[in-house]
Amino acid sequence: MSEEERKMLERSLELAEENNKILHSMQRSMRLARVMSILYWVFIIGSAVGAYYLIQPYVEGITGAYGGAQSSIGDSVSGLLDTLKDVTQ
């Protein structure tokens, strides 16, 4: 093997090692990004579930009040309609 071929082989080996380091670094970055993305979505979904858990009693109270008001208004309207039917007959 000539001196020129040996230098080319050593240069090729250096480039291959450098590429290997770069590829390992990229792979490590991708893994870290994947883990951070998973943690991000777990935090977002967990916050939504936690907020619903904390707000649920208030929502149930509001819907109960709305349902009660709706039924009382419905009873009033039906009573008014019955009265109007009696008057018109």
Buried (B, 14 or more C-beta within 10 A) or exposed (E): EEEEEEEEEEEEEEEEEEEEEEEEEEEEEEEEEEEEEEEEEEEEEEEEEEEEEEEEEEEEEEEEEEEEEEEEEEEEEEEEEEEEEEEEE
